[in-house]
Amino acid sequence: MEHPDAMFKLKQYEEWMNDRKFSRGRMRPTNPDYMKLHRNIVKRLVSHGYPGPKFWKQWNQFRETSDAEFKVFQEAQAEKERLRKEALQKQRERAAKLANELAKRRSQYSLDADAFRGVVESINKDLDDWERSASARAIQTIRTRGRSGLSQGMTRLVKAIEARAAHEKGDLVIQDPTLNSLSDWLSKEDFLNAWEAKFCKSIRNQIIEGRDLSEKQTAILNKLAQRWVGQ
């Protein structure tokens, strides 16, 4: 009769009075006294219908400030929920942005792979078996991981083939007397044997790719030049 709303209030305060927080490595009651009071009052009301003088006194003291404290708790919970929703929204936005960027990268990877495949096909007749096989692996790598996913060796191969294709197309002009001589030697039948023809093709590619010649390679070219003049 003195507190007809006791059970209602206990139910209303249940989450607040039994609130827990992480402390010293485990979840602990935010206010152990409130948790104990809630447990004892509920137990006594259910078993006896009234709490008794001791618990009544504790309950009366608690009720003097409970509504104000409960309002603060509700505001804090509302703020936590707002922050949670805000964090969730930001997480969703980051995930959407990442998915969009990933889709763009994959689209660019596909375009780059198709472009390089076109380059390879344009000079396929001049590639050896190893270069064809390595180019196919490079195309697959570009398609899945982009050009940045190529190893250093694969990157050199891709740049070399692109340079040779550009030279073949006329987009890359190289003023080099040795390159002109190699073209003359390769165009004349019976001037070069099989090994020399393969060597000259390799040197021609090396010059187009911008790589320096070794002393031994230069010496062989000088011998071929002397033979060319003397024929």
C-alpha positions as CSV (number, residue, x, y, z in Angstrom):
1,M,0.0,0.0,0.0
2,E,2.9,2.4,0.7
3,H,4.6,1.7,-2.6
4,P,2.0,0.2,-5.0
5,D,4.3,0.9,-8.0
6,A,7.2,-1.0,-6.5
7,M,7.1,-3.9,-9.0
8,F,6.6,-1.5,-11.9
9,K,9.6,0.5,-10.9
10,L,11.7,-2.6,-10.3
11,K,10.8,-3.7,-13.8
12,Q,11.5,-0.2,-15.2
13,Y,14.9,0.1,-13.5
14,E,15.9,-3.5,-14.1
15,E,18.4,-2.8,-17.0
16,W,19.9,0.2,-15.1
17,M,20.2,-1.4,-11.7
18,N,21.7,-4.6,-13.2
19,D,24.0,-2.7,-15.7
20,R,27.5,-4.1,-16.1
21,K,30.7,-2.7,-17.5
22,F,34.1,-4.1,-18.5
23,S,36.6,-3.5,-15.7
24,R,39.9,-5.2,-14.8
25,G,39.6,-7.8,-17.4
26,R,36.0,-8.9,-16.8
27,M,32.4,-7.7,-16.8
28,R,31.5,-6.2,-13.4
29,P,28.3,-4.5,-12.0
30,T,28.3,-0.8,-12.6
31,N,26.7,-0.3,-9.1
32,P,26.9,-3.5,-7.0
33,D,24.6,-2.0,-4.3
34,Y,21.9,-1.3,-6.8
35,M,22.2,-4.8,-8.3
36,K,22.0,-6.4,-4.9
37,L,19.0,-4.2,-3.9
38,H,17.1,-5.1,-7.0
39,R,17.7,-8.8,-6.5
40,N,16.7,-8.8,-2.9
41,I,13.6,-6.6,-3.3
42,V,12.3,-8.7,-6.2
43,K,13.0,-11.9,-4.3
44,R,11.2,-10.7,-1.2
45,L,8.2,-9.3,-3.0
46,V,7.7,-12.5,-4.9
47,S,8.1,-14.8,-1.9
48,H,6.4,-12.7,0.8
49,G,4.5,-9.9,-0.9
50,Y,6.3,-7.2,1.0
51,P,10.0,-6.5,1.5
52,G,10.2,-6.1,5.3
53,P,11.4,-3.0,7.3
54,K,15.1,-3.3,6.4
55,F,14.5,-3.5,2.6
56,W,11.7,-0.9,2.8
57,K,14.2,1.6,4.3
58,Q,16.7,0.9,1.6
59,W,14.0,1.2,-1.1
60,N,12.8,4.5,0.3
61,Q,16.3,5.9,0.4
62,F,16.9,4.6,-3.2
63,R,13.7,6.1,-4.5
64,E,14.7,9.6,-3.3
65,T,17.2,9.9,-6.2
66,S,16.3,6.9,-8.5
67,D,14.2,8.9,-11.1
68,A,17.0,11.5,-11.6
69,E,19.7,8.8,-11.8
70,F,17.6,6.7,-14.1
71,K,17.1,9.7,-16.4
72,V,20.9,10.2,-16.6
73,F,21.2,6.4,-17.4
74,Q,18.6,6.6,-20.2
75,E,20.4,9.7,-21.7
76,A,23.7,7.9,-21.6
77,Q,22.2,4.8,-23.2
78,A,20.5,6.9,-25.9
79,E,23.9,8.5,-26.6
80,K,25.6,5.1,-26.8
81,E,22.9,4.0,-29.2
82,R,23.4,7.1,-31.3
83,L,27.1,6.6,-31.4
84,R,26.6,2.9,-32.2
85,K,24.4,3.7,-35.2
86,E,26.7,6.5,-36.3
87,A,29.7,4.1,-36.2
88,L,27.6,1.4,-38.0
89,Q,26.7,3.9,-40.7
90,K,30.3,5.0,-41.1
91,Q,31.3,1.3,-41.4
92,R,28.7,0.7,-44.1
93,E,29.9,3.8,-45.9
94,R,33.5,2.6,-45.8
95,A,32.5,-0.8,-46.9
96,A,30.5,0.7,-49.8
97,K,33.4,2.9,-50.8
98,L,35.8,0.1,-50.6
99,A,33.6,-2.1,-52.8
100,N,33.2,0.7,-55.3
101,E,37.0,1.3,-55.4
102,L,37.6,-2.5,-55.7
103,A,35.1,-2.6,-58.6
104,K,36.9,0.3,-60.3
105,R,40.3,-1.4,-59.8
106,R,39.0,-4.7,-61.2
107,S,37.6,-2.9,-64.2
108,Q,40.9,-1.1,-64.8
109,Y,42.8,-4.4,-64.3
110,S,40.6,-5.9,-67.0
111,L,41.2,-3.0,-69.4
112,D,45.0,-3.1,-68.8
113,A,45.1,-6.8,-69.3
114,D,43.1,-6.6,-72.6
115,A,45.4,-3.7,-73.8
116,F,48.6,-5.7,-73.1
117,R,47.1,-8.8,-74.8
118,G,46.5,-6.6,-77.9
119,V,50.2,-5.6,-77.7
120,V,51.3,-9.2,-77.5
121,E,49.2,-10.2,-80.4
122,S,50.5,-7.4,-82.5
123,I,54.1,-8.8,-82.4
124,N,53.3,-12.4,-81.6
125,K,55.2,-13.6,-84.7
126,D,58.4,-12.1,-83.3
127,L,58.1,-13.7,-79.8
128,D,59.8,-16.9,-78.9
129,D,58.0,-19.7,-77.0
130,W,59.2,-18.5,-73.6
131,E,58.0,-14.9,-74.2
132,R,54.6,-16.1,-75.4
133,S,54.2,-18.3,-72.2
134,A,55.5,-15.6,-69.9
135,S,53.2,-13.0,-71.6
136,A,50.2,-15.2,-71.0
137,R,51.1,-15.3,-67.3
138,A,51.6,-11.6,-67.2
139,I,48.2,-11.0,-68.7
140,Q,46.5,-13.2,-66.1
141,T,48.4,-11.4,-63.3
142,I,47.4,-8.0,-64.6
143,R,43.8,-9.1,-64.8
144,T,43.7,-10.3,-61.2
145,R,46.1,-8.0,-59.4
146,G,46.9,-5.1,-61.8
147,R,50.3,-4.1,-63.2
148,S,51.5,-3.3,-59.7
149,G,51.1,-7.1,-58.9
150,L,53.7,-8.0,-61.5
151,S,57.1,-9.2,-60.3
152,Q,60.2,-7.2,-61.3
153,G,61.0,-9.8,-64.0
154,M,57.5,-9.7,-65.3
155,T,57.5,-5.9,-65.3
156,R,60.6,-5.8,-67.4
157,L,59.1,-8.3,-69.8
158,V,55.9,-6.3,-70.2
159,K,57.8,-3.0,-70.8
160,A,60.1,-4.7,-73.3
161,I,57.2,-6.1,-75.3
162,E,55.4,-2.8,-75.2
163,A,58.6,-1.0,-76.5
164,R,59.0,-3.5,-79.3
165,A,55.3,-3.2,-80.3
166,A,55.6,0.6,-80.2
167,H,58.7,0.5,-82.4
168,E,57.0,-2.0,-84.8
169,K,54.0,0.4,-85.0
170,G,56.2,3.4,-85.6
171,D,55.3,5.2,-82.3
172,L,58.8,4.7,-80.9
173,V,61.5,6.1,-83.1
174,I,65.1,5.1,-82.3
175,Q,68.0,6.8,-84.1
176,D,70.7,4.2,-83.8
177,P,73.1,3.1,-86.6
178,T,73.5,-0.3,-85.1
179,L,69.7,-0.9,-85.3
180,N,69.7,0.1,-88.9
181,S,72.6,-2.3,-89.6
182,L,70.8,-5.1,-87.9
183,S,67.7,-4.6,-90.0
184,D,69.9,-4.7,-93.2
185,W,71.6,-7.9,-92.1
186,L,68.4,-9.6,-91.2
187,S,66.8,-8.6,-94.5
188,K,69.5,-10.1,-96.7
189,E,69.3,-13.8,-97.2
190,D,72.3,-16.0,-96.6
191,F,74.3,-13.3,-94.9
192,L,73.6,-14.7,-91.4
193,N,73.5,-18.3,-90.2
194,A,70.8,-19.5,-87.9
195,W,72.7,-18.6,-84.7
196,E,73.7,-15.2,-86.0
197,A,70.2,-14.4,-87.1
198,K,68.8,-15.3,-83.6
199,F,71.6,-13.2,-82.1
200,C,70.9,-10.2,-84.2
201,K,67.1,-10.4,-83.4
202,S,68.0,-10.5,-79.7
203,I,70.3,-7.5,-80.0
204,R,67.7,-5.6,-82.0
205,N,65.1,-6.2,-79.2
206,Q,67.7,-5.2,-76.6
207,I,68.4,-1.9,-78.3
208,I,64.6,-1.2,-78.7
209,E,64.1,-2.0,-75.1
210,G,66.8,0.5,-74.1
211,R,69.2,-2.0,-72.6
212,D,73.0,-1.6,-73.0
213,L,75.1,-4.0,-74.9
214,S,78.0,-6.0,-73.4
215,E,81.5,-5.9,-74.7
216,K,81.2,-9.4,-76.0
217,Q,78.0,-8.5,-77.9
218,T,79.7,-5.4,-79.3
219,A,82.7,-7.4,-80.5
220,I,80.4,-9.9,-82.4
221,L,78.5,-7.0,-84.0
222,N,81.8,-5.4,-85.1
223,K,82.8,-8.7,-86.8
224,L,79.5,-8.9,-88.6
225,A,79.9,-5.2,-89.7
226,Q,83.3,-5.9,-91.1
227,R,81.9,-8.9,-93.0
228,W,79.1,-6.9,-94.3
229,V,81.5,-4.2,-95.7
230,G,83.7,-6.8,-97.2
231,Q,81.1,-8.8,-99.1
